[in-house]
Amino acid sequence: MKELETIDAETLLYNPLKETEFIVDEIIPIGFHLFCGASKIGKSWLMLKICLQVSKGEPIWELKTKESDVLYLCLEDTLARIQNRLFKITNEANNKLHFAISTNKISNGLIEQLECYIKKYPQTRLIVIDTLQKVRNTNNDISYASDYGDISILKDFADKNKIAIIAVHHIRKQGDNDVFNRVSGTNGIMGSSDTTFILEKKSRTESTATLYITGRDVEYQEFVLRFNNCDWELINRANQKELEIRETPTVILNIIDFMQDKREWKGSATELLKELEEKEIAPTVITKILNEYHYTKLKESKITYDIVRSRNSRQIILRNDDNSDKSDNKLKFYNENDDNEETPRNQGM
């Protein structure tokens, strides 16, 4: 029996480990990755472009690539079709990019084929399987265990050989607010992958698409791309932080900016809106928005929000606290007896 290998917390805490190695900076690390999208959306064009750029060590969308040998398993194409695609997207290539149009199945020799390839081309750092279904068994087993098992075999191979494997896969047609819930198959497929990419268009006639990315070693990102002359061009890229800012109401961002040179501000909701020169929001709505973002965006910016209830009105108190640890960041209600004395409201009310 093989002895269980362990590491103690002290060793793990104080001994530096190697950083995650990326084949394409910030989006494709070593490991197993799913690249999903609807049929005929242009997934293979994008995979070919990525393979070509990595083989030449040239950036894609201004992201650096690690120059290496690349294997592209084009299992739904012919060599003539691949050649025509190369004609359309590049004027030069090198012998570091290799193609195959047929392989064995995962359970019937694929790993052995890949091991032989790695021995012949030890500088390989990227393998693309287009498509995943082509290397899976043809039986009707669609269980979680089957999905997880197949992906785990590919992931183990990628981790063992310190390479990135990208498997092209399909998405379900039925709608879901979360695009990642549309990955075809059970949760075992996405659950066992390190990174998932979803390429989605609003309609087939659109020339633009959004590439959604999430993963264990990859920050959530969205790329807006345009398909132009058989090439996916970058229009815009947003990371998690930028997306959060985009979804944050403008008035919250204005409050954060308003408090940058202040230690404290106190006044009514109407007075706050006047200070912000905000005419489209009602006083009752601004307090709701403050409550909603009190523990998120305001707290991140070290701004605390309290309400003081006087005899005739409610007063908003905003504080810019450089040391947020001194504040419990809880919403407090007070009953103000006079202009100089505040006592807590009856907690039972």
N, C-alpha and C positions, 0 to 999 in steps of 0.2 A: 504494500500500500504506500502511495506517495504521501510524504509528510506535508501537512498544511504549511504553506509559506505565509509568515506574518511579518509585520513591521510595527514597532511600538510608536506611540504618539510623539514621544520626545525626539526620536530619530527623524520622524516625518516632519516635525515642526522646525527643527534646527538645521537640517541638511538640505541644501538647495538641490532641486531636481531640474532636469532639462525642460525648457519651455516647449509648449506644443509647437511642432514643426508644421508650417503651412506650405502647401504646394502653390496655392494662389492666396496671397496675403488677405487675411481677414475673412475669407469665405470658404476656403477648401483646405482643411487641415488633414493630417494623416488620419485614416479611419475609413469607415463605410458611410456613404452618403446616398440619399435618394434624390433623384431629379424628376419631378412629376409635372404632368401637364396633359391637356386634352390631346387627342389624336390629331396629327397634321398641324399642330400649332407652331412648329418650328424648333422643337427640342433638339433634333439631330443637327440642325444648322449651328445651334449654339454649342453643342457638345464638340462638334468638329472644330469650331473656332477656339474653344478652350484648349483642346488637345494640341492644335497647331501652335498656339501662343506658348504653352508650357514647353513643347519640344524645342522651341527657339529661344526660350527664356525671355520672351517679350511680354510687356504688361497687357492686361485686358482691363478695360475701363479704368485705367490709371492704377490698377492694382498689380504689384510686382508678382512675378511667377518664378518658381524654382526650376531652372533649366534641367531637363532630364529626358530619358527615354519615356515614351508614352505608347500604350497599347489601347487601340480603339476596336472593340468587338462590335462591328456593324452587322448585327445578326438579322436585320430585316432589309438589307441592301445588297446590291451587287457591286463589284469592283468598278464597273462602268459608271454607276450612279455616284459612287464616292469620288471618282476622278472628275466628273462633271461639277461636283460641288467644290472641289479644290480649285478648278479652273475659275470659278466665280468669286471665291473669297480670297485668293492669294496669287501672287506672281512667283513665289518661291517657297520651297519647303526643303527639309533635310531628311536624312535617313534615321532620325531619332523617333519619328512617328511611324508606328506600325499598325497595320490593319489585319483583321481576320473577319470572315463572313460566316463562319460556322465553328461551333465548339461542342463539347460534350455538355451534359446536364450537371448541375451541382452535385447530385447524388451519384453520378456515373462518370467521374473522371475529370471534371472541370478543374478542380483544385490541383490535380496532378499536372494538367496541361499548363496551368498558370505557374506552377513551381518550376517546370522545365523552361518556360519562357523567362522567368526571373533569373535563372542560372545563366541563360544565354545572354540576357541583357540586364546585368546587375544594377545598372544606373536607372532602372525604371522606378518612377515615383507616382505615376498616374495610370490607372486602368479604367476605361469606361465600358460598361456593359449596356448595349442598346439593342434589345430591351431586357429587363429583368425576367419577364415571363418566358423568354426564349431559352433561358438556362434553368428554368424550374421544371419539375416533373409534370407530365401531361395529365396526371390523374385529377380527380375532382376534389381532392382534399384541400379545403379552404379554411382549415381550423387555425386558431391562434398558434398552436404548437407547431404546425407545419410552416406557417409564415415566419415565426420567430426562429425556428430551427434553420431554415434556408438562409436567412439574413445573418444569423450568428456565424455560420460557416464562412461566409464571405468576410464578415467583420474580423473574425479571428485571423484569417489569412492576411488581411490588410494590416492589422496591428502587429502581427508576427514579423512581417516583412517591411514595416515602416513605409507603407505606401498609402495613397488615397484611391479608393475604389468608388466610382460613381455609377449607380445603376439607374437607368432611365425607366420610368414607370408611368402608369396612367392614373388619372383621377376619375372619381365617380361623377356622373352627370347631375345627380340630385344636388340642389343647392344647400348651402350651410353657411352661416355667418362666419365661421372659422374655416378658412380655406384648407387648413391642415387636417381637418376632419374628413376631407374628401379624398384622401389617399386611398386608392383601390386596395381592397383586402381587409384583413383584420388589423387591430391595433398592434399586433406583433410585428408588422412590417416597419412602421414608423418608430415604434417603441424601441426596437433594437438597432436602429440607425443612429449615427452620430450627428448627422445634419440632414435636414430636409429642405429641398428647394421646390417651390411651386411656381410655375410659369402660367399666368392666367391673363386672358383677354376678356374684355367686356362682350365682344362679339367677334365672330370670325372675320368680318370685314375690316376690323380695326387693324391699323398698322402698329399700334403701340400695345404693350403688355406690361404687367407688373410682375416682377420676380420677388417672391417672398422667401426669406431665409430665416431659419431658426435652428439652433443646435446646442450641443453640450459645450463646445469650445468656441462657438460663434455667436456674436451678439445678434439679436433680432434686427433685421434690416429689410428695407424695401428698395428695389431698383426699378425705376421706370425706364423701359427700353423701347426702341423703335426698330422695326424690321425694315431695313433699307438696303436695296441691292444685295439681298441674300445675307446680310450681316446685321447682327443685333447691336445697335448703337445705344450708348448710355445717354439718357435725357436728364435723369435726376436720381440721386441716391440719398436715402435718409436712414439714420440709425435709430436705436430705441429712444435716445434722448431727444433727438429732433422730432420724432413722431409724437412723443409726449407733449412737447412744446406746441406742435401743430394742433393737437387735440385740446390743448388748454385754452379756455376762453380768453379772449384778448383783454378783458377787464382784469383778470387775475395777473396777467403779465404786466399790465399797467400799474396795478397796485404794488407789485414787487419793485418796479422801476421807481414809483412814487416814494417808496420807503427807503431807498438806497442811501439817502443823505439825512435820514431822520432816525432818532432813537425811539420816539414814540409819537403817535398821532391819536387824537381823541376827538370824536364828533359824531353827529348823526349820520344815518345812511344817506340822507339827502345831501348833507355837507360833503360827504366823501365823494359822491357822484359829481358834485359841483367841482371839487378839487381835481377830479380826473377828467373833467370836461366831457363826461359821459351822459348823453341825453337820451339814449335808446333803451336804457335799463331802468326799471322801476325800483324805488327804495326797498320794497319788500323782496324783490328778486336778488338784489345784491347781497343781502344777508344769507339767503339760501346758497348762493354761489360761494360765499366765504366759508360757510359750514361745509360744503361739499369738498372744497380743496384745502381745508384747514390742516388735515393730517398728511397731505401729499405735497402739492406744489409749494404751498406757503411754508410748510415745515422744512422742505428741502432748502428753501431760501432763507431759513432762520427767522421767519416772521411768524409771530404768534398772534392769535386773534381772540379777543375776549369781548363780552358784552356786559355793560354796566346798565342796570335798570334804575333810573331815577324816578322821582315822583311823577313826572309828566312825559318822560320819553326814555327811549333806549339809546345808549351811547356805545358806539363801536370804539374799541381800543386796539390799535395795531402797534406792535413793538418789533423793532429790529434787534434781535438778540444775537450777538455774535457767539455767545456761549449757550447753545440750545439745551445743553444738559441741565442748566439751572432752572429750566422751565419744564413743568410736567405736561405742557402742551395740551391740557384738557380745557374744554369749553366751560367757562364758569359764568354763572348768573349771580348778580348781586342786587341787593335792594338798597338804594342810596337814600339815607335818612336826611342828610343835608349836604351842602356843597363840599364839606370837608371830611365827611365820615361815610364809609361804606361798610355795610355788614352783609354777610351771606344771606341769600334768600332762604326761606324755610324749605329744607330739602324734601319735606313731605308733600309739598304743593306740586 
